[in-house]
């Protein structure tokens, strides 16, 4: 789907994060606070550090309204997912045409007071389209759903279009086509969005949404230093 001609992204659309702690992990599709408790548990066991970059913070559980609390935590960073977009657009009274946010898990927003809806809209609309994390082995890039180019530098280019931004939020083309050509000029690219039974890898592109918000699913963490996922 292509959104109306509206440049909704806050610039810069890419947040660059130095690897300023011992290690970082990235988490797939999240329903708060379950994965955060998971992060704290694995940290206590020294298996993983307490740092998360999580796409889609809302619409997958009754704790969606707690998104503000988690975004205030200094170790918790997020990119914008399609559910985050649906939420802040509707919270601002400008829902995406022909998309029923309530039917996609967004009914919780109706119970939020007006000032809370405004704060949620402000926070989610400020999320970047992508995050880059500098690791000792090279940059790891993260966008929610897909990346429509074979060169990561395209996301920094002036010709990166609203249609390209749309693909980053909604597309599953690379996975459906099983396109394994590596993305150049980046060590790895990490996606959520495409819910799978177990993590998958196509070239240097990793898919880590394993349906932890579903009864039969689980959450997956990816260590950005080793590119190993947990649990295995």
Residue pairs with C-beta under 8 A, 6 or more apart in sequence:
1 98
1 99
1 166
1 170
2 162
2 163
2 166
3 96
3 162
3 166
4 96
4 97
5 162
6 162
7 162
8 85
8 89
8 125
9 80
9 128
9 129
9 165
10 125
10 126
10 127
10 128
12 128
13 128
13 129
13 130
13 155
13 160
13 165
14 128
14 129
14 130
14 131
14 132
14 155
14 156
15 77
15 79
15 128
15 130
15 131
15 132
16 131
16 132
16 134
17 24
17 77
17 131
17 132
17 133
17 134
18 134
19 133
19 134
19 135
19 136
19 224
21 49
21 51
22 49
23 48
23 49
23 51
23 223
23 224
23 225
24 49
24 51
24 53
24 133
24 135
24 223
24 224
24 225
25 39
25 48
25 49
25 51
25 52
25 53
25 221
25 222
25 223
25 224
25 230
26 52
26 53
26 54
26 140
26 142
26 190
26 208
26 221
26 222
26 224
27 35
27 39
27 52
27 53
27 54
27 208
27 219
27 220
27 221
27 222
28 54
28 55
28 192
28 208
28 209
28 210
28 212
28 219
28 220
29 55
29 56
29 60
29 81
29 192
29 193
29 195
29 209
29 211
29 212
29 213
30 54
30 55
30 56
30 57
30 60
30 212
30 213
30 219
31 60
31 61
31 63
31 64
31 212
31 213
32 57
32 61
32 63
32 64
32 66
32 67
32 70
33 63
33 66
33 70
34 61
34 212
34 219
35 52
35 54
35 212
35 219
36 52
36 70
36 76
38 219
38 221
39 48
39 50
39 52
39 221
40 50
42 48
42 221
42 230
43 49
43 50
47 230
48 221
48 223
48 230
50 75
51 75
51 76
51 77
52 75
52 76
52 77
53 77
53 78
53 79
53 131
53 133
53 142
54 76
54 78
54 192
55 78
55 79
55 80
55 81
55 84
55 142
55 144
55 191
55 192
55 193
56 81
56 82
56 83
56 84
56 144
56 192
56 193
57 64
57 67
57 70
57 71
57 78
57 81
57 83
57 84
57 124
58 64
58 67
58 83
58 84
58 87
58 105
58 106
58 108
58 124
59 83
59 86
59 87
59 101
59 104
59 105
59 106
59 108
60 83
60 105
60 213
61 213
62 108
64 87
64 105
64 108
64 109
65 108
65 109
65 111
65 112
65 116
65 120
67 120
67 123
67 124
68 116
68 119
68 120
68 123
70 76
71 78
71 123
77 131
78 84
78 127
79 127
79 128
79 129
79 130
79 131
79 142
79 143
79 144
80 124
80 127
80 128
80 129
80 144
80 169
81 144
81 145
81 169
81 192
81 193
82 144
82 145
82 169
82 170
82 193
83 104
83 105
83 106
84 124
84 127
85 96
85 124
85 169
86 95
86 96
86 99
86 101
86 104
86 106
87 101
87 106
87 109
87 120
87 121
87 124
88 120
88 121
88 122
88 124
88 125
89 95
89 96
89 101
90 96
90 101
90 106
90 109
91 109
91 112
91 117
91 118
91 120
91 121
91 124
92 121
92 125
95 101
101 109
102 110
109 117
109 120
112 120
129 143
129 155
129 165
129 168
129 169
130 141
130 142
130 143
130 155
130 168
131 141
131 142
132 139
132 140
132 141
132 142
132 186
133 139
133 140
133 142
133 224
135 187
135 224
135 225
136 225
137 187
137 225
138 186
138 187
139 152
139 186
139 187
140 186
140 187
140 188
140 189
140 190
140 224
140 227
141 147
141 152
141 155
141 183
141 186
141 188
141 189
141 190
142 189
142 190
142 191
143 155
143 168
143 189
143 191
144 168
144 169
144 191
144 192
144 193
145 167
145 168
145 169
145 170
145 171
145 172
145 191
145 192
145 193
145 194
146 167
146 168
146 170
146 171
146 172
146 173
146 174
146 175
146 191
146 193
147 155
147 167
147 168
147 174
147 183
147 189
147 191
147 205
148 154
148 164
148 167
148 168
148 171
148 173
149 155
149 164
149 183
150 181
150 182
150 183
150 184
151 183
151 184
151 185
152 183
152 184
152 185
152 186
152 189
153 184
153 185
154 160
154 164
155 164
167 173
170 193
172 193
172 194
173 179
174 202
174 205
175 194
175 200
175 202
175 207
178 202
179 202
179 203
180 202
180 203
181 203
182 203
182 204
182 205
183 189
183 203
183 204
183 205
186 204
187 204
187 227
188 204
188 205
188 206
188 224
188 227
189 204
189 205
189 206
190 205
190 206
190 208
190 222
191 205
191 206
191 207
191 208
191 209
192 207
192 208
192 209
193 209
194 207
194 209
195 209
195 210
195 211
195 214
195 217
196 207
196 209
196 210
196 211
197 210
197 211
198 210
199 206
199 207
199 208
199 210
199 220
199 222
199 229
200 206
200 207
201 207
206 222
206 227
206 229
208 220
208 221
208 222
208 229
209 220
210 217
210 218
210 219
210 220
211 217
211 218
212 218
212 219
212 220
218 231
220 229
220 230
220 231
221 229
221 230
222 228
222 229
222 230
223 229
223 230
